[in-house]
């Protein structure tokens, strides 16, 4: 699947920065070319949960991240397709 990326100016926009355990990550915005299926989105979120599980963060941060990823999965379940 090809994806068109829009890079964020890392110096000027602090809203796109997430820091966990002294590591900072910058959000990148993607503009998909096609519609995404419900199952594909669920798979992508589950991959994120798996990556989070394998990372070495503090348990409290991981629990909070899992909580919100589970909320995303619940929202996805509200859709029909």
Secondary structure, 3 states (H helix, E strand, C coil): CCEEEECCCCCCCHHHEEEECCEEEECCEEEECCCCCHHHHHHHHHHHHHHHHHCCCCHHHHHHHHHHHHHHHHHHHCCCC
